[in-house]
Amino acid sequence: MAKQAPLTDEALEHVARRFAVLAEPMRLRLLQTLFDGEMNVNALVEATGGTQANVSRHLQTLTQAHMLSRRKEGLQVFYAISDPSIFKLCELVCGSLEKTFAKQAGSFGR
């Protein structure tokens, strides 16, 4: 695998902000819930077990970070994942954690 050129300080700041947005369990829960497609706020509140205010605040953060898109239909607001790299990132991190947990579970069984 070819080595990538080092990122600039500005690029590293952008990467750090992106990871900071993802460093909140409710935001990850919202993204995971949206993997199956677009949902309105009420459905997201119900699916995640959060409060309307809390879910709305996290949806706003994810939208401002350009991870989600937002559209209004009448009085309802619908959200969807707008950045396809989110799927790959979650798959990579979750897959890595699964392997780690499986290894740890295996070592406890001995």
N, C-alpha and C positions, 0 to 999 in steps of 0.2 A: 504494500500500500504506500503510495507516494505521500511524503510529508507536506502538510499545508504550510504556506507562509504564515508567520506570526500575525495575529490581528493587531490592528492599531488600538491605542488606548480608547479612542472613541467607539470603535467596534466592540471592545470588551465591555464598555459601559452599557451598550445596547443589549449585549448578551446577558449581563448581570441583571438588568431590569426585567428582561424576559423571564429569567429563572425566578426572580423575586415575585412576579405575578403568579407563577405556577407553584410557589411555595406555600400555598394556602389550601388545606384539604377541601374546603367547600368549593373552591374554584375548580379543583380537579374533579370533584364529584359532579359539578355542572357540566364540565367538558365530557366526562364519561357518559353522562345521561344524554348528551347531544350527539354522541357517536352514531345513533340510529337515525338522526335527522332532526329537522327543525321542530321546535316546541314553543308554546307560548309560556308566559311567565307563570300563570297559575299551574300549569302542568309541571313546570320545573320545581315550583314550591312543593307540590305534592310528591313528586318523585324523589326529591332530596331530603325532605323533612325539615327544611329550613323555614324561617319566617319570611314573609313577603319582603320586608325591609332589607333583611340580610341578603336574600337571594338577589334582589334588585341591585344592591350595592356591588355585589361580586360580578353580576352580569355587566354592569357599567364599567368596572375595571377591565374585564376581559374584552369588552368592545373597544375601549380606549386603547388597549394594547394590540388591536387589530387581529385578535384571535377569533372573535365572534362577529357576525354581521347581525344587524337588527332591522326589522321591518315592521311597520305598523299596518294593521288591517282593522279599520273601525276603531274600537276602543282597545283592542288587543295588540300586544307587542310580541312578535315572534323572534326567536334567536336561533342561529345556526352557526356551526363552525365555518369560519371563512378562510382559515389558514390550513391547508392540507398537511403541512409539516407537523401539525399537532398530533395527527394520527400516528405518524412514524415515530415521533418523539416519545409518545406514551407507550407505544409498542416496544420500543427499544428499552426504556427505563423499566417498565413493568416486566418484560421478559427477563431482564437482568436480575431484578429482584426475585422473581420466581425461581430462577436457577440458584441464587444465593440461599433462599429459604429452603429449597429442596436439599441442598448440600448440608445445611445446618441440621435439618430434620434427620437426614441420613446419619450424621455423626452422633446424634443423640440416641439413635436406635441401636448403637453398637454396645 
